Amino acid sequence: MNKLPEQNDDLTAPDFPVAVSVTPSKWRMQLVWLVPLVAVLLAGWLAAQSVLQRGPTITISFATGEGIEAGKTKIKFKNVDIGVIRSLTLSDDHKTVLATAEMSRSASRMLVDNTRFWVVRPRITGGTVSGISTLISGAHIGMDIGTSHTARRDFAGLESPPVLASGAPGREFVLKSDTIGSLDIGSPVFFRRLQVGQIVSYALDADGTGMTLHVFINAPYDKYVTNDTRFWHASGVDVTLDTTGVKINTESLVSILVGGLAFENPPDTTDKNEADAQHRYALFLDRADAMKRHDAIVDKYVLTFNESVRGLTVGAPIDFRGIVIGEVSAIRSQFDPVRKEFSIPVEVSIFPERLISRDDWHGNVEGTQSERKTFADYLVAKGLRAQLRTASILTGQLYIAFDFFPAAPKATMNWRKKTPQLPTVPGNLQGLQDSITSLVARLNSIPFEGISTDLRKTLNDADTLLNKLNTDIAPEAKATLSAAREALTSANRTLQSDSPLQQNAAETMQELSRAAVSIHSLAEYLDRHPEALLRGKVEDKP
């Protein structure tokens, strides 16, 4: 330590401190550099946090970039932002738009193989309206998490939003139909007029013969779908006219506008087990067709008609005394080269269980079939025949009726043929036409020309007779009528009440009356005194 110089004893001298020189350290940091150092450290920490918090980058391909803006369009899941579109480019083949998006770190586990993306914009599909809020906020990318465990970073965007979110409770079923009708994705599915599901997809079959539809039934209503459930088109309005009046049936106003499906279990179903997912069903045209009884035993026969079958269609009923026992399955034409004639073979499906219950057949399947053949032989021998009849005079529709015709020609069944043939008789209309033809033939055989000549001759003779009556007989008849009139006038005068004849007649009647009284008194006296006829009347004694 340096020693300070001695102080001057002169009180007038100024008191100044003495400067002491210090040698600075070589490694000493100046405080001014602390501020930029802290800033650099803070920036590094923020950069590290940004890198650590940054999620994966994904690519989504869309058919068009409509409504998507780089740096603005958000990716949302359940209306929460989880990413943003950073850039838009065209694919190498210029067919799609590639959108590059930065996702948040929390969305990493959501990016799996079957995750779906779509552009949310205003839409009206399947009777529902969605995306209305985007009219104000603008379009955004919607996201639905997949169920796969395989990670993925490139996706193909959907052209329309999925009908169902992944993991929705319920089951999906498959429907087969000849046509899709007015159905679309999102069209409702009804159960007892309650909407319980929707159509999620449809596609044309590979062979082009029909359509395959996938429907999703929400829980808990999916438990009502059994192995025997019937699905049918519920689109539009079903109008029925019968003896009770006009009936109009529809599922809802939505089904009228956008179409829909309905399902129900037949009332007599015995299979009430819940159907497995992806179970296949036939889609019927209407409820009546869907609820038809599905018989386990079906026998095929051929009916040959020699008359017109106009008005008979495939599916027309086979009736036995008011009970439908089958339906027409095919109608063809056939030419017989031997007889040089055309005939119309009609193939029909007969359900024998509707005539006799299955419990009435005994034995195994072969034995049951043998019993049915024996029963058919018995019915044909008794006169069972098929006949075309008119179902509606207005529409001209025909149906086939089975009934007994004892006077029909005898017939037997030929079971050696692949499809046995049942005998037929002409229909009522054909019989009427035959009767009219016979009547016309008889009318044509009548000699109308000869009858006309004779009738003309008779009319001439009648005219001559009338002229003769007018010239010869009429004057004499006039004189006779005048004489008769005079006689009637004279008789009328004679029969007047004041005529002499009437007065004389009255007096005569009075005399006759008095005589009758006297005779009556005499008869009474003789009855009391028969001896008076011999002795005479005895005078009464006084």
C-alpha positions, 0 to 999 in steps of 0.5 A: 500500500502506497504511503500518502505524502505528508500534509503541509502545515500551511493552513492556506494551502489547498487540500487536493487528493493525490491520484494513485495509478492502478494497473487494470486486469487483462480479463475483466469484462466491461458491463456494457457487453452484458446487454447484447449477451443476454439478448443473444441468449434469449434469442437462442432460447426462443429459437430452441423453444420454437424448434422444439414446439414446431410440429411436423410438416405435411402435404395435402393434395386437392383437386383445386385450390379454391378457398385456400390461401397460403399463410392464412388458411387454418387447419382445424380439428373440433374448431381448434387451430392445429396447423396452417397452410404455408404454401400452394404449388401445382403437382408435376402433372398439373392435375392437383394442388399441393398444399404444404402445412405446418402442424402443431406439435400436439397434432403429431399423433393425429397424422396417421394413415387414414386421417382425412382432410377436406376444405370446409365451405358452405354445402347443402347435401343430404338434406343438411346444411354445413359450413355456414360460418365460413361465409364470414370467417372464410374457408378452412381445412377440416380434419378427422383423426384416423384409427390407424397406428401408422404415421403418415405425412402426405395425404389426399384431401377429400372433395366433400366432408365425411358423413361420419366422424371416425369412431362414431358409435354404431354399425355399417351395413351393405345394401344391394340394389338395381338402381340408386333412385334419388339417393345420395351420400347423407340421405337419411335412413328411417326406422319407424319414421325416426331418422337413425342413420344415413348413407355414407357411400355408394358405388356402381358394381364392377359388372354394371348390373347394380349398385352397392350402398353402405349405410351407417346406423347410429347406436343404439338403434343399430341393435334393431337391425337383425339378420331378417331386416328388410330395407326399402326405398322411402323416397317420395310419396306412396299413394294407395287407393283401396276400399277404405279410401285414399292413403298417402304414406311418406317417411318425412319431408326430407325423404320427399325432397332428397330421398331416403331409406327405411328398414323394419323387421317382418311381423312374423320373423323368427330370427331376432339376432342382431346382425353383424357389421357389414351384413349384406341386404337386398334393397327393395323398391317399396315397403309392400315388396320388402314385407312380402313373405319369403318362403323357404320352399319354392316350386317352379312350373310352366303354364302354357297359354294360347291366348294373349298375355298382354297385361301380365307382367313378371311379379304378377300374383298367382291366386288361389281363391283369394290367397296369393300362392306364388308369382310370375317369374318369366314370360316367353314365346314359343313356336311349335314346328309340328303344329305350326302354332305360337304359344306363350309359356309362363314360368311361375314360382309356387310357394306350397307352404301357403297351401299346406303348412310346412309342419304338414309335410313329413319326412326329409327334403326328398320325402317332402318333395315326393309328397308335394308331387303326389299332392300336385297330381291329386289336385290336377286329377280333381280339375285344378287348372290355371286361368288368366283373369283381369285384375283391373279393368282400368289398367288392363292388368292380368293375374293368374288364378288357380281353381277347380274346373271339373268339366275341363279335359283330363290332364296329368303331370309330366315330372320327367321334364326339368320344369313340370307343366301345369294344365291351363284353361282359357281365361274369362276374356278369351271365353267371352271372345270365343262366344262372341266369335261363335255368335257372329258366325251364327249371325253370318249364317242367317239369310238376311237377304231372303228375310228382307225380300219376304219382309218387303213382300209382307209390307206390300200385302199389308199396304194393299190390305189397308187400302182395301179396308179404307175403300170397301170396309170403312164406309160400311163400318161407318154406317154400322157404327152410326146404327149402334150409336142410335141403339145405345142412345135409345137404350139410354133413354129407356134406362132413365129413372123417369121413363115409363119403363122404369116406373112400370118396372118399379111397380112390378118389383113392388108386386113381386115383393108383396107376393113373396111376403105372402108366399113366405106367410103361407109357407110358415102356416103350412109348416105349422098346419100341414093338414090344411092342404086337405082340410083347408084353413081352420078358422081361429076360435074366438 
